[in-house]
Amino acid sequence: MRNILDSFDQTVFRFIVKLAYSQYKRPRQGYIKHYQVLKRYFFMQKVLGINRSIPWPVDFRSKVIGWEIIKKGIMCDPGDNPGIYINAYGGLTFGDNVEIAANTVIVTTNHNKYDQRKTWGPTGVTIGSNVWIGANCVILPGTQIGDEVTIGAGCIIQGIIPSKSTVKKNNDNHTITPKSRPYDWDIYSEKLT
């Protein structure tokens, strides 16, 4: 029975997911099943129309504006967790295998402090591959995050975060610690949806 259900998920539900979400590129095994993608996102996004035009799954409690400007790799669905706010109008690039936890804010532009109708200062955000951004983080304009970076919950990130590092919040500041070994998962060996 389980084999029949898995087969149905890999054929019928996978086909529907590919039709509904043209930019959904996730592992066929080891992530969530295709029917779960449909159950979690499809009705609110495609039927009720919350974030309807975005070609990857976005939680109905998240907001992604300027999605047309986002450049993203595989295994990256910005806004798929609850409470994420993304303003991509200043330019936003994600590498492969980027996960963003709940209630994270990514802003790519600033308001001019003398005329808030205008923008000023650094714009754009670049996030590398194999990056995890913990819950309740804020990523500010001009930020560049390298590859294989883990950002702990509650961090406010601005500037350059080097590759192969971990960022943790400690009271009033952040600690950036180099990682001691390379990333374990070869994401490019996976069969994708």
C-alpha positions as CSV (number, residue, x, y, z in Angstrom):
1,M,0.0,0.0,0.0
2,R,2.8,2.4,0.9
3,N,4.5,1.8,-2.5
4,I,1.3,2.7,-4.2
5,L,0.9,5.9,-2.3
6,D,4.6,6.8,-3.0
7,S,4.1,6.0,-6.6
8,F,1.0,8.2,-6.7
9,D,2.9,11.0,-5.0
10,Q,5.8,10.8,-7.5
11,T,3.6,10.8,-10.5
12,V,0.2,12.6,-10.1
13,F,1.0,15.0,-7.3
14,R,4.5,15.7,-8.6
15,F,2.9,16.6,-12.0
16,I,0.4,19.0,-10.3
17,V,3.2,20.6,-8.2
18,K,5.3,21.2,-11.4
19,L,2.3,22.8,-13.1
20,A,1.4,25.0,-10.2
21,Y,5.0,26.0,-9.2
22,S,7.3,26.3,-12.2
23,Q,10.3,27.3,-10.1
24,Y,9.9,24.6,-7.4
25,K,13.1,22.6,-7.4
26,R,13.4,20.3,-4.4
27,P,14.7,16.7,-3.8
28,R,12.1,14.1,-4.7
29,Q,13.1,12.2,-1.6
30,G,13.9,13.4,1.9
31,Y,12.1,16.7,1.8
32,I,8.3,17.0,2.1
33,K,6.1,14.9,-0.2
34,H,4.4,16.5,-3.2
35,Y,0.9,16.0,-1.7
36,Q,2.1,17.9,1.4
37,V,3.3,20.8,-0.8
38,L,-0.2,21.0,-2.3
39,K,-1.9,20.7,1.1
40,R,0.3,23.3,2.7
41,Y,0.4,26.0,0.0
42,F,-1.9,25.4,-3.0
43,F,-5.4,26.4,-1.7
44,M,-4.3,29.7,-0.1
45,Q,-1.9,30.6,-2.8
46,K,-3.4,29.5,-6.1
47,V,-7.2,29.3,-5.2
48,L,-7.6,32.2,-2.8
49,G,-4.9,34.2,-4.5
50,I,-2.5,35.1,-1.6
51,N,0.9,35.5,-3.3
52,R,-0.8,33.8,-6.4
53,S,1.6,35.0,-9.1
54,I,4.8,33.8,-7.3
55,P,6.0,30.6,-9.2
56,W,7.2,28.8,-6.0
57,P,5.4,27.9,-2.8
58,V,4.8,30.8,-0.4
59,D,3.0,30.6,2.9
60,F,-0.1,32.7,3.1
61,R,1.2,34.5,6.2
62,S,4.3,35.6,4.4
63,K,4.7,38.6,2.0
64,V,7.1,38.7,-0.9
65,I,7.1,42.0,-2.9
66,G,9.3,42.5,-6.0
67,W,9.4,38.7,-6.5
68,E,10.0,39.3,-10.2
69,I,13.4,40.7,-9.4
70,I,14.5,37.8,-7.3
71,K,17.2,35.5,-8.7
72,K,17.2,32.2,-7.0
73,G,18.8,28.8,-7.3
74,I,17.5,25.3,-6.7
75,M,16.1,24.2,-3.3
76,C,15.2,27.8,-2.4
77,D,11.7,29.0,-1.9
78,P,11.8,32.4,-0.3
79,G,8.7,32.9,1.8
80,D,7.7,29.3,2.3
81,N,7.7,29.6,6.1
82,P,5.2,31.7,8.1
83,G,5.7,35.4,8.7
84,I,8.5,36.1,6.3
85,Y,8.6,39.5,4.8
86,I,10.8,40.1,1.7
87,N,11.1,43.4,-0.2
88,A,13.2,42.6,-3.3
89,Y,12.9,45.9,-5.2
90,G,16.6,46.7,-4.5
91,G,17.8,43.4,-6.0
92,L,17.9,40.0,-4.3
93,T,20.0,37.0,-5.2
94,F,19.8,33.6,-3.5
95,G,22.2,30.7,-4.2
96,D,21.2,27.0,-4.1
97,N,19.8,25.4,-0.9
98,V,18.8,28.5,1.1
99,E,16.4,28.0,4.0
100,I,14.7,31.0,5.7
101,A,13.0,30.3,9.0
102,A,9.8,31.9,10.3
103,N,9.4,35.7,10.9
104,T,12.5,36.7,9.1
105,V,12.7,40.1,7.3
106,I,14.8,40.7,4.2
107,V,14.9,44.3,2.9
108,T,16.9,45.5,-0.1
109,T,16.3,49.2,0.0
110,N,16.3,52.0,2.6
111,H,14.2,55.2,2.8
112,N,15.9,58.5,2.5
113,K,15.9,60.1,6.0
114,Y,15.1,63.5,4.6
115,D,12.4,62.4,2.1
116,Q,10.9,59.0,2.8
117,R,9.3,58.9,-0.7
118,K,12.8,58.3,-2.0
119,T,15.3,55.5,-1.4
120,W,19.0,55.9,-0.6
121,G,22.1,54.1,0.6
122,P,23.2,50.6,-0.2
123,T,20.7,48.4,-2.0
124,G,20.4,44.8,-2.8
125,V,21.1,41.6,-0.9
126,T,23.2,38.6,-2.0
127,I,22.9,35.3,-0.2
128,G,25.2,32.4,-1.2
129,S,24.5,28.6,-1.4
130,N,23.9,26.2,1.5
131,V,22.7,29.0,3.9
132,W,20.4,28.7,6.8
133,I,18.8,31.8,8.2
134,G,17.3,31.2,11.7
135,A,14.0,32.6,12.9
136,N,13.3,36.3,13.6
137,C,16.4,37.5,11.7
138,V,16.6,40.8,9.8
139,I,18.8,41.1,6.7
140,L,19.5,44.7,5.8
141,P,20.3,46.4,2.5
142,G,23.8,45.9,1.1
143,T,24.3,42.6,2.9
144,Q,26.4,39.9,1.3
145,I,26.2,36.5,2.9
146,G,28.8,33.9,1.7
147,D,28.3,30.2,1.0
148,E,27.8,27.6,3.8
149,V,26.7,30.1,6.4
150,T,24.4,29.5,9.4
151,I,22.8,32.5,10.9
152,G,21.4,32.0,14.4
153,A,17.9,33.1,15.5
154,G,17.3,36.8,16.2
155,C,20.4,38.2,14.4
156,I,20.3,41.5,12.6
157,I,22.7,41.2,9.6
158,Q,24.4,44.0,7.8
159,G,27.6,44.1,5.7
160,I,29.6,41.1,4.6
161,I,29.4,37.7,6.2
162,P,32.3,35.4,5.1
163,S,31.7,31.9,3.7
164,K,31.9,28.9,5.9
165,S,30.9,30.7,9.1
166,T,28.3,30.7,11.8
167,V,26.7,33.9,13.2
168,K,25.3,33.9,16.7
169,K,23.6,36.7,18.7
170,N,25.3,37.3,22.1
171,N,23.5,39.9,24.2
172,D,24.1,43.2,22.3
173,N,26.4,42.0,19.5
174,H,27.1,39.1,17.1
175,T,29.8,36.5,17.0
176,I,31.1,35.2,13.6
177,T,32.8,31.8,14.0
178,P,34.5,29.9,11.2
179,K,33.1,26.4,10.5
180,S,35.5,23.6,11.2
181,R,34.6,21.3,8.3
182,P,32.9,21.5,4.8
183,Y,29.2,21.1,4.2
184,D,28.2,17.4,4.3
185,W,25.3,17.3,1.8
186,D,26.1,17.2,-2.0
187,I,22.9,18.9,-3.1
188,Y,23.8,18.5,-6.8
189,S,23.5,14.7,-6.6
190,E,19.8,14.8,-5.8
191,K,17.0,14.1,-8.3
192,L,14.8,17.2,-8.2
193,T,11.1,17.7,-8.7
